[in-house]
Protein backbone atom coordinates (compact mmCIF):
# COMPACT_ATOMS: atom_id res chain seq x y z
CA UNK A 1 0.00 0.00 0.00
CA UNK A 2 1.17 3.50 -0.74
CA UNK A 3 1.57 5.95 2.13
CA UNK A 4 -0.62 8.96 1.47
CA UNK A 5 0.06 12.34 3.07
CA UNK A 6 -2.53 13.78 5.46
CA UNK A 7 -5.30 15.63 3.66
CA UNK A 8 -5.12 13.47 0.53
CA UNK A 9 -8.57 12.83 -0.92
CA UNK A 10 -9.40 9.60 -2.73
CA UNK A 11 -11.82 9.88 -5.64
CA UNK A 12 -13.55 7.10 -7.56
CA UNK A 13 -14.55 7.86 -11.13
CA UNK A 14 -18.05 6.41 -11.45
CA UNK A 15 -18.88 4.43 -14.55
CA UNK A 16 -16.56 2.46 -16.81
CA UNK A 17 -13.09 3.59 -17.92
CA UNK A 18 -11.14 2.37 -20.94
CA UNK A 19 -8.29 0.49 -19.25
CA UNK A 20 -6.02 0.98 -22.29
CA UNK A 21 -5.55 4.56 -21.09
CA UNK A 22 -2.29 5.51 -19.46
CA UNK A 23 -0.97 8.65 -17.78
CA UNK A 24 -2.18 11.07 -20.44
CA UNK A 25 -5.64 9.58 -21.03
CA UNK A 26 -6.44 9.16 -17.33
CA UNK A 27 -5.15 12.67 -16.56
CA UNK A 28 -7.48 14.03 -19.24
CA UNK A 29 -10.38 12.09 -17.70
CA UNK A 30 -9.56 13.56 -14.28
CA UNK A 31 -9.74 17.05 -15.76
CA UNK A 32 -12.76 16.60 -18.02
CA UNK A 33 -15.04 14.12 -16.24
CA UNK A 34 -14.06 14.63 -12.61
CA UNK A 35 -13.27 18.35 -12.90
CA UNK A 36 -10.16 17.93 -10.74
CA UNK A 37 -6.46 18.55 -11.27
CA UNK A 38 -4.36 15.38 -11.74
CA UNK A 39 -1.34 17.05 -10.09
CA UNK A 40 -3.31 17.99 -6.95
CA UNK A 41 -1.89 15.12 -4.90
CA UNK A 42 -5.25 13.38 -4.63
CA UNK A 43 -5.75 9.76 -5.68
CA UNK A 44 -8.06 9.00 -8.60
CA UNK A 45 -9.44 5.46 -9.05
CA UNK A 46 -10.70 3.96 -12.32
CA UNK A 47 -12.27 0.58 -13.11
CA UNK A 48 -12.71 -1.23 -16.42
CA UNK A 49 -15.80 -2.85 -17.88
CA UNK A 50 -15.09 -6.38 -16.60
CA UNK A 51 -14.48 -5.07 -13.09
CA UNK A 52 -11.39 -7.13 -12.34
CA UNK A 53 -8.88 -4.35 -13.14
CA UNK A 54 -8.41 -1.08 -11.29
CA UNK A 55 -6.00 1.79 -11.93
CA UNK A 56 -4.99 4.52 -9.48
CA UNK A 57 -3.51 7.83 -10.62
CA UNK A 58 -1.60 9.83 -8.00
CA UNK A 59 0.88 12.72 -8.02
CA UNK A 60 3.35 12.09 -5.19
CA UNK A 61 5.07 15.48 -5.42
CA UNK A 62 7.88 14.27 -7.70
CA UNK A 63 5.89 12.78 -10.53
CA UNK A 64 2.68 11.14 -11.61
CA UNK A 65 2.26 7.52 -10.46
CA UNK A 66 0.03 4.96 -12.13
CA UNK A 67 -0.81 1.85 -10.12
CA UNK A 68 -2.76 -1.10 -11.48
CA UNK A 69 -4.21 -4.16 -9.79
CA UNK A 70 -6.04 -7.11 -11.29
CA UNK A 71 -8.03 -9.52 -9.15
CA UNK A 72 -7.58 -13.16 -10.07
CA UNK A 73 -11.04 -13.93 -8.64
CA UNK A 74 -13.97 -11.61 -8.05
CA UNK A 75 -14.63 -8.01 -9.01
CA UNK A 76 -13.90 -4.62 -7.54
CA UNK A 77 -17.02 -3.09 -5.94
CA UNK A 78 -17.97 0.10 -7.78
CA UNK A 79 -20.75 2.72 -7.45
CA UNK A 80 -23.76 2.11 -9.69
CA UNK A 81 -23.78 5.72 -10.94
CA UNK A 82 -22.74 6.23 -14.56
CA UNK A 83 -21.06 9.59 -13.98
CA UNK A 84 -19.67 11.71 -11.17
CA UNK A 85 -17.35 10.95 -8.30
CA UNK A 86 -17.37 9.25 -4.93
CA UNK A 87 -14.93 10.12 -2.16
CA UNK A 88 -13.37 7.31 -0.10
CA UNK A 89 -11.45 7.15 3.16
CA UNK A 90 -8.08 5.42 3.35
CA UNK A 91 -9.71 2.44 5.06
CA UNK A 92 -12.30 2.18 2.28
CA UNK A 93 -9.52 2.33 -0.33
CA UNK A 94 -7.73 -0.53 1.43
CA UNK A 95 -10.92 -2.59 1.39
CA UNK A 96 -11.55 -1.73 -2.26
CA UNK A 97 -8.06 -2.90 -3.24
CA UNK A 98 -8.62 -6.18 -1.40
CA UNK A 99 -11.88 -6.82 -3.25
CA UNK A 100 -13.99 -6.22 -0.12
CA UNK A 101 -17.34 -4.42 -0.35
CA UNK A 102 -16.24 -1.05 1.08
CA UNK A 103 -19.81 0.29 1.06
CA UNK A 104 -21.08 -2.02 3.82
CA UNK A 105 -18.22 -3.62 5.76
CA UNK A 106 -19.48 -6.26 8.16
CA UNK A 107 -17.77 -7.45 11.32
CA UNK A 108 -17.07 -11.17 11.37
CA UNK A 109 -17.86 -11.55 15.06
CA UNK A 110 -19.83 -9.61 17.63
CA UNK A 111 -17.76 -7.59 20.07
CA UNK A 112 -18.10 -8.95 23.58
CA UNK A 113 -17.09 -7.07 26.67
CA UNK A 114 -14.83 -8.98 29.03
CA UNK A 115 -16.22 -9.08 32.53
C-alpha contacts under 8 A as a table, 3 or more apart, distances in Angstrom:
res1	aa1	res2	aa2	distance
1	X	94	X	7.88
4	X	8	X	6.44
5	X	8	X	5.88
8	X	41	X	6.53
8	X	42	X	5.16
8	X	43	X	7.27
9	X	42	X	5.01
9	X	43	X	6.33
9	X	87	X	7.02
9	X	88	X	7.36
9	X	89	X	7.57
10	X	42	X	5.93
10	X	43	X	4.70
10	X	44	X	6.05
10	X	45	X	7.56
10	X	87	X	5.57
10	X	88	X	5.28
10	X	89	X	6.70
10	X	90	X	7.49
10	X	93	X	7.65
11	X	42	X	7.51
11	X	43	X	6.07
11	X	44	X	4.86
11	X	45	X	6.07
11	X	85	X	6.23
11	X	86	X	5.63
11	X	87	X	4.67
11	X	88	X	6.30
12	X	44	X	5.90
12	X	45	X	4.67
12	X	46	X	6.37
12	X	85	X	5.46
12	X	86	X	5.11
12	X	87	X	6.34
12	X	88	X	7.47
13	X	34	X	6.94
13	X	44	X	7.06
13	X	45	X	6.01
13	X	46	X	5.61
13	X	47	X	7.89
13	X	83	X	7.31
13	X	84	X	6.41
13	X	85	X	5.04
13	X	86	X	6.95
14	X	46	X	7.80
14	X	78	X	7.30
14	X	79	X	6.07
14	X	80	X	7.36
14	X	81	X	5.79
14	X	82	X	5.63
14	X	83	X	5.06
14	X	84	X	5.56
14	X	85	X	5.58
14	X	86	X	7.14
15	X	47	X	7.79
15	X	79	X	7.53
15	X	80	X	7.27
15	X	81	X	6.22
15	X	82	X	4.26
15	X	83	X	5.63
16	X	46	X	7.53
16	X	47	X	5.97
16	X	48	X	5.34
16	X	49	X	5.47
16	X	82	X	7.58
17	X	46	X	6.10
17	X	47	X	5.73
17	X	48	X	5.05
17	X	49	X	6.98
18	X	21	X	6.01
18	X	48	X	5.99
18	X	49	X	7.63
19	X	22	X	7.83
19	X	47	X	7.32
19	X	48	X	5.52
19	X	53	X	7.82
19	X	55	X	7.78
21	X	24	X	7.37
21	X	25	X	5.02
21	X	26	X	6.01
22	X	25	X	5.50
22	X	26	X	5.93
22	X	66	X	7.71
23	X	26	X	5.51
23	X	27	X	5.93
23	X	57	X	7.64
23	X	64	X	7.59
23	X	66	X	6.82
24	X	27	X	5.14
24	X	28	X	6.18
25	X	28	X	5.14
25	X	29	X	6.32
26	X	29	X	4.93
26	X	30	X	6.19
26	X	57	X	7.44
27	X	30	X	5.05
27	X	31	X	6.40
27	X	38	X	5.58
27	X	57	X	7.84
28	X	31	X	5.14
28	X	32	X	5.99
29	X	32	X	5.10
29	X	33	X	5.29
29	X	34	X	6.78
30	X	33	X	5.85
30	X	34	X	4.92
30	X	35	X	6.21
30	X	36	X	5.66
30	X	37	X	6.60
30	X	38	X	6.07
30	X	44	X	7.44
31	X	34	X	5.87
31	X	35	X	4.72
31	X	36	X	5.12
31	X	37	X	5.76
31	X	38	X	6.92
32	X	35	X	5.43
32	X	36	X	7.85
33	X	83	X	7.87
33	X	84	X	7.28
34	X	84	X	6.48
34	X	85	X	6.55
36	X	40	X	7.82
37	X	40	X	5.37
38	X	41	X	7.28
38	X	42	X	7.44
38	X	57	X	7.68
38	X	58	X	7.24
38	X	59	X	6.95
39	X	42	X	7.66
39	X	58	X	7.52
39	X	59	X	5.28
39	X	64	X	7.30
40	X	59	X	6.81
41	X	58	X	6.14
41	X	59	X	4.81
41	X	60	X	6.06
41	X	61	X	6.98
42	X	58	X	6.10
42	X	59	X	7.04
43	X	56	X	6.51
43	X	57	X	5.76
43	X	58	X	4.76
43	X	59	X	7.63
44	X	56	X	5.50
44	X	57	X	5.12
44	X	58	X	6.54
45	X	54	X	6.99
45	X	55	X	5.79
45	X	56	X	4.57
45	X	57	X	6.58
46	X	54	X	5.63
46	X	55	X	5.19
46	X	56	X	6.41
47	X	51	X	6.07
47	X	52	X	7.80
47	X	53	X	5.98
47	X	54	X	4.57
47	X	55	X	6.49
47	X	76	X	7.79
47	X	78	X	7.82
48	X	51	X	5.38
48	X	52	X	7.30
48	X	53	X	5.94
48	X	54	X	6.69
50	X	53	X	7.40
50	X	75	X	7.77
51	X	54	X	7.48
51	X	75	X	5.04
51	X	76	X	5.60
51	X	77	X	7.84
52	X	70	X	5.45
52	X	71	X	5.21
52	X	72	X	7.48
52	X	73	X	7.75
52	X	74	X	6.72
52	X	75	X	4.73
52	X	76	X	5.98
53	X	68	X	7.13
53	X	69	X	5.75
53	X	70	X	4.36
53	X	71	X	6.59
53	X	75	X	7.97
53	X	76	X	7.53
54	X	68	X	5.66
54	X	69	X	5.42
54	X	70	X	6.48
54	X	76	X	7.53
55	X	66	X	6.82
55	X	67	X	5.50
55	X	68	X	4.37
55	X	69	X	6.57
56	X	65	X	7.91
56	X	66	X	5.69
56	X	67	X	5.00
56	X	68	X	6.37
57	X	64	X	7.09
57	X	65	X	5.78
57	X	66	X	4.80
57	X	67	X	6.57
58	X	64	X	5.75
58	X	65	X	5.13
58	X	66	X	6.59
59	X	62	X	7.18
59	X	63	X	5.61
59	X	64	X	4.32
59	X	65	X	5.91
60	X	63	X	5.95
60	X	64	X	6.52
60	X	65	X	7.06
61	X	64	X	7.93
69	X	97	X	7.70
71	X	74	X	6.39
71	X	75	X	6.76
71	X	76	X	7.82
71	X	99	X	7.54
74	X	99	X	7.09
75	X	99	X	6.49
76	X	96	X	6.46
76	X	97	X	7.45
76	X	99	X	5.23
76	X	100	X	7.59
76	X	101	X	7.97
77	X	96	X	6.73
77	X	99	X	6.90
77	X	100	X	7.27
77	X	101	X	5.75
77	X	102	X	7.35
79	X	86	X	7.78
81	X	84	X	7.26
88	X	91	X	7.98
88	X	92	X	5.76
88	X	93	X	6.30
89	X	92	X	5.12
89	X	93	X	6.26
90	X	93	X	5.02
90	X	94	X	6.27
91	X	94	X	5.09
91	X	95	X	6.35
92	X	95	X	5.04
92	X	96	X	6.04
92	X	102	X	5.23
92	X	103	X	7.84
93	X	96	X	4.93
93	X	97	X	6.15
93	X	102	X	7.65
94	X	97	X	5.24
94	X	98	X	6.38
95	X	98	X	5.10
95	X	99	X	6.35
95	X	100	X	4.99
95	X	101	X	6.90
95	X	102	X	5.55
96	X	99	X	5.20
96	X	100	X	5.54
96	X	101	X	6.66
96	X	102	X	5.79
97	X	100	X	7.48
100	X	105	X	7.70
101	X	104	X	6.09
101	X	105	X	6.23
102	X	105	X	5.70
107	X	110	X	6.98
